[in-house]
Amino acid sequence: MILPHRAIRTGFVASVLGVLAACTNGEAEVLPFQALTSREAPSHKAHVTALAQSGQPQLQVSIPKSSRGGLMVRETQRNGLTTWLSADGASLQTRNGLLQATRGLGAGLMAVDDAQSARLIHARETGQALRFHSFLSGNNTIQTRSYHCEITDRGVRELTIGDETVTTRLMAETCANGEQRFLNLYWLDDATHQLVQSRQWSGPYLGNLTTRLRRAT
């Protein structure tokens, strides 16, 4: 069943940071971090600063197709959905690290039903899955597309996050329908099973999003 449309609050984070660490074999893009959107950021620094100072997790996000990127901070976590907010009003929703929706980035991904894929990925199991994406079309209607996916295990990968070396398991998800094909990559922390880095397709307009979780301080 497709997830219902949810209004996502917008908020702002105080800074834009460096780059994603390099990975081999095309497993991640390395790009300079600029504003996620072309809009000027409204002045809501106090709100975001308070979230950051309270120790909320932060997410580095880049959009390789547009060479843009930025830092998002977690504002809410309800019913398993986490909302991440950027300095310029863009937002993402994730469920256990898997992308569920985008707002404020143009041609939005409205909702995702990826329950079959999520079960295999978080269990670190291989197999086949069916996922559904709902996109906002040019005439303001929502179109839903289905994708057949193959989940594979690419083995152990070492990541450096801050001053910490993290051992991860890299799971790959190759999906296609008659018109589109994409590859999602998920790095799962061996110790916590948390998704700490990813490359996920958001749709034909934005293409891939790359994310890296920053540890709460």
C-alpha positions as CSV (number, residue, x, y, z in Angstrom):
1,M,0.0,0.0,0.0
2,I,1.3,3.5,-0.9
3,L,2.1,5.7,2.1
4,P,-0.3,8.7,2.4
5,H,0.9,12.2,1.6
6,R,2.2,13.9,4.8
7,A,2.8,17.5,5.3
8,I,6.4,18.0,6.2
9,R,7.5,20.9,8.3
10,T,10.4,22.9,7.0
11,G,13.3,24.1,9.2
12,F,16.8,25.2,8.8
13,V,20.3,24.1,9.8
14,A,23.1,26.6,10.6
15,S,26.0,25.5,8.4
16,V,27.1,23.8,5.2
17,L,29.9,21.2,5.5
18,G,32.7,19.5,3.6
19,V,32.5,16.4,1.4
20,L,31.5,12.7,1.5
21,A,34.5,10.4,1.9
22,A,35.6,8.7,-1.3
23,C,34.6,5.1,-1.9
24,T,35.9,2.9,-4.7
25,N,34.1,1.2,-7.6
26,G,31.6,4.0,-8.1
27,E,30.0,3.3,-4.7
28,A,29.7,7.0,-3.8
29,E,30.2,10.4,-5.4
30,V,32.5,13.0,-3.9
31,L,31.2,16.5,-4.3
32,P,31.7,19.9,-2.8
33,F,28.8,20.9,-0.5
34,Q,26.8,23.9,-1.6
35,A,23.2,24.9,-1.0
36,L,20.7,22.1,-1.6
37,T,18.4,24.5,-3.4
38,S,18.9,27.8,-5.2
39,R,16.8,29.7,-2.8
40,E,18.2,32.1,-0.2
41,A,17.9,30.6,3.3
42,P,15.4,32.3,5.6
43,S,16.7,33.3,9.0
44,H,15.7,30.5,11.4
45,K,19.2,29.9,12.8
46,A,18.0,29.9,16.4
47,H,15.7,27.0,15.9
48,V,18.3,24.8,14.1
49,T,21.0,25.8,16.5
50,A,18.9,24.6,19.4
51,L,18.3,21.3,17.6
52,A,22.0,20.8,17.0
53,Q,23.0,21.8,20.5
54,S,20.4,19.3,21.9
55,G,22.4,16.6,20.3
56,Q,20.1,15.7,17.4
57,P,21.7,13.5,14.7
58,Q,22.8,15.3,11.5
59,L,22.9,14.0,8.0
60,Q,25.2,15.0,5.2
61,V,23.3,15.0,1.9
62,S,24.5,15.6,-1.7
63,I,22.8,15.6,-5.0
64,P,25.4,14.5,-7.6
65,K,23.3,15.5,-10.6
66,S,23.2,19.2,-9.6
67,S,26.5,19.2,-7.7
68,R,24.7,20.5,-4.6
69,G,24.7,19.4,-1.0
70,G,24.3,20.4,2.6
71,L,23.7,19.4,6.1
72,M,20.4,18.4,7.5
73,V,19.4,18.0,11.1
74,R,16.7,15.7,12.6
75,E,13.7,17.6,13.8
76,T,11.0,15.0,14.3
77,Q,10.7,11.2,14.6
78,R,7.1,9.9,14.5
79,N,5.6,6.6,13.7
80,G,9.0,5.3,12.4
81,L,9.4,8.3,10.1
82,T,12.3,10.7,10.6
83,T,12.2,14.3,9.1
84,W,15.5,15.9,8.2
85,L,15.7,19.7,7.6
86,S,18.2,21.8,5.7
87,A,19.4,25.4,5.8
88,D,17.4,26.4,2.8
89,G,14.1,24.8,3.7
90,A,14.5,21.4,1.9
91,S,13.5,18.3,3.7
92,L,13.7,14.5,3.5
93,Q,11.8,11.8,5.3
94,T,13.5,8.4,6.0
95,R,12.5,5.2,7.7
96,N,15.4,3.4,9.3
97,G,17.6,5.3,6.8
98,L,15.7,4.4,3.7
99,L,14.4,7.4,1.7
100,Q,10.6,7.9,1.9
101,A,9.9,11.4,0.6
102,T,11.5,14.7,-0.5
103,R,10.2,18.3,-0.2
104,G,11.5,21.6,-1.4
105,L,13.9,20.1,-4.0
106,G,11.6,20.2,-7.0
107,A,9.6,17.4,-8.6
108,G,9.0,15.8,-5.3
109,L,9.1,12.2,-4.3
110,M,5.8,12.1,-2.4
111,A,5.9,8.7,-0.9
112,V,7.6,5.3,-1.1
113,D,6.4,1.8,-0.2
114,D,9.7,-0.2,0.2
115,A,8.7,-2.7,2.9
116,Q,9.9,-5.7,1.0
117,S,13.3,-4.2,0.2
118,A,13.7,-2.8,3.7
119,R,13.2,-6.2,5.3
120,L,15.9,-7.8,3.2
121,I,18.4,-4.9,3.5
122,H,18.2,-4.6,7.2
123,A,18.3,-8.4,7.6
124,R,21.4,-8.4,5.3
125,E,19.7,-11.0,3.2
126,T,19.7,-11.3,-0.6
127,G,16.5,-11.8,-2.7
128,Q,13.9,-10.1,-4.8
129,A,11.5,-7.3,-3.8
130,L,8.9,-5.0,-5.2
131,R,8.8,-1.3,-4.4
132,F,6.5,1.6,-5.3
133,H,7.3,5.3,-5.7
134,S,4.7,8.1,-5.9
135,F,5.8,11.3,-7.7
136,L,4.2,14.7,-8.1
137,S,3.7,15.2,-11.8
138,G,3.8,18.5,-13.8
139,N,0.0,18.9,-13.6
140,N,-0.1,18.5,-9.8
141,T,-1.3,14.9,-9.8
142,I,0.4,12.0,-8.1
143,Q,1.7,9.1,-10.3
144,T,2.8,5.8,-8.8
145,R,5.3,3.6,-10.4
146,S,6.4,0.1,-9.4
147,Y,9.9,-1.4,-9.6
148,H,11.2,-5.0,-9.5
149,C,14.4,-5.1,-7.4
150,E,17.2,-7.5,-6.7
151,I,19.0,-7.2,-3.3
152,T,22.7,-8.4,-3.2
153,D,25.4,-8.4,-0.6
154,R,28.7,-6.7,-1.6
155,G,30.6,-7.6,1.5
156,V,32.5,-5.7,4.2
157,R,33.5,-2.0,3.7
158,E,35.4,0.2,6.1
159,L,34.2,3.8,6.5
160,T,35.8,6.8,8.3
161,I,33.1,8.9,10.0
162,G,34.7,11.8,11.9
163,D,37.6,10.3,13.8
164,E,36.0,6.8,13.9
165,T,36.6,3.9,11.6
166,V,33.3,2.0,11.1
167,T,33.0,-1.6,9.8
168,T,30.0,-1.9,7.5
169,R,28.1,-4.3,5.3
170,L,27.3,-2.9,1.9
171,M,24.0,-4.0,0.5
172,A,23.1,-3.2,-3.1
173,E,19.6,-2.9,-4.5
174,T,19.2,-2.9,-8.3
175,C,15.7,-1.9,-9.5
176,A,14.0,-1.6,-12.9
177,N,10.7,-1.3,-14.7
178,G,10.1,-1.0,-18.4
179,E,11.3,2.7,-18.5
180,Q,13.7,3.2,-15.6
181,R,16.6,1.5,-13.9
182,F,18.6,2.5,-10.8
183,L,21.0,1.2,-8.2
184,N,20.7,2.0,-4.5
185,L,23.6,1.3,-2.1
186,Y,23.4,0.9,1.7
187,W,26.2,0.8,4.2
188,L,25.0,-0.9,7.5
189,D,27.1,-0.6,10.6
190,D,28.2,-4.1,11.7
191,A,28.0,-3.3,15.4
192,T,24.7,-1.3,15.5
193,H,23.0,-2.5,12.2
194,Q,22.3,1.2,11.6
195,L,22.3,2.6,8.1
196,V,25.2,5.1,8.2
197,Q,25.8,5.9,4.5
198,S,23.7,5.5,1.4
199,R,23.2,6.3,-2.3
200,Q,19.5,6.3,-3.1
201,W,17.5,7.2,-6.2
202,S,14.9,9.9,-5.6
203,G,13.4,10.0,-9.1
204,P,14.2,11.1,-12.7
205,Y,14.4,14.8,-11.8
206,L,17.0,14.8,-8.9
207,G,18.5,11.4,-9.6
208,N,20.6,10.0,-6.7
209,L,20.9,11.4,-3.2
210,T,24.0,10.4,-1.2
211,T,23.7,10.5,2.6
212,R,26.1,10.1,5.5
213,L,24.9,10.0,9.1
214,R,26.9,12.2,11.5
215,R,27.1,10.8,15.1
216,A,25.2,12.7,17.7
217,T,27.5,14.5,20.2
